[in-house]
């Protein structure tokens, strides 16, 4: 059996763990994450300037084709928790990547906060949803 030489988009899956419940996202059509950093610079009098990049979380976005109410229900739960008790829940996002060598890499994005938007509901139109997220940290699980 031939192995794939590179990662391709269909090798990625994502899911949430939020408030103790797993929220599977069907039909994810796009996922992007970007490390955030703070830049610090020093300009010593006796040597060349030096720059440091301090980790400052991760931000990203993902798109899904709406196949069920899972994501809408999660957002409603987060809003309800805020309006009833003033608590803003944060969750965990897991990204699973099937690597070209046959192994699976799992990334955990912790303390996630996100916002959701969707396409206009129209007759005979597939509804796509987009979410933008921020996570405090990304950790390799496997």
Residue pairs with C-beta under 8 A, 6 or more apart in sequence:
3 100
3 101
3 102
4 11
4 100
5 100
6 100
7 97
7 99
7 100
9 30
11 97
11 98
11 99
12 28
12 31
12 95
12 96
12 97
12 98
13 28
13 95
13 96
14 25
14 28
14 31
14 62
14 93
14 94
14 95
14 96
15 22
15 23
15 24
15 25
15 93
15 94
15 96
16 22
16 23
16 25
16 74
16 91
16 92
16 93
16 94
16 112
17 23
17 91
17 92
17 94
18 74
18 77
18 78
18 89
18 91
18 92
19 77
19 81
19 89
19 91
23 70
23 71
23 73
23 74
24 70
25 62
25 64
25 70
25 71
26 64
26 65
26 67
26 68
26 70
27 64
27 65
27 67
28 62
28 63
28 64
29 63
29 64
29 65
29 128
30 61
30 62
30 63
31 60
31 61
31 62
31 63
31 95
32 60
32 61
32 62
33 58
33 59
33 60
33 95
33 109
33 138
34 58
34 59
34 60
35 55
35 58
35 138
36 55
36 56
36 57
36 58
36 59
37 53
37 54
37 55
37 56
38 53
38 54
38 56
39 51
39 52
39 53
39 54
40 51
40 52
40 53
40 54
41 49
41 50
41 51
41 52
42 49
42 50
42 51
42 52
43 49
44 50
55 137
57 134
57 135
57 136
57 137
58 109
58 134
58 135
58 136
58 137
58 138
59 132
59 133
59 134
59 135
60 109
60 132
60 133
60 135
61 130
61 131
61 132
61 133
62 130
62 131
62 133
63 128
63 129
63 130
63 131
64 71
64 128
64 129
64 131
65 126
65 127
65 128
65 129
66 118
66 126
66 127
66 128
66 129
71 116
71 129
71 131
72 116
75 116
77 89
78 88
78 89
81 87
81 88
81 89
82 88
82 89
88 113
90 111
90 112
90 113
91 112
92 108
92 109
92 110
92 111
92 112
93 108
93 109
93 112
93 133
93 135
94 106
94 107
94 108
94 109
94 141
95 106
95 107
95 109
96 104
96 105
96 106
97 104
97 105
97 106
97 107
98 104
99 105
104 142
105 140
105 142
106 140
106 141
106 142
107 138
107 139
107 140
107 141
108 138
108 139
108 140
108 141
109 133
109 135
109 137
109 138
110 135
110 136
110 137
110 138
110 139
111 135
111 136
111 137
112 133
112 134
112 135
113 133
113 134
114 131
114 132
114 133
114 134
115 131
115 132
115 133
116 129
116 130
116 131
117 129
117 130
117 131
118 127
118 128
118 129
118 130
119 125
119 126
119 127
119 128
119 129
121 127
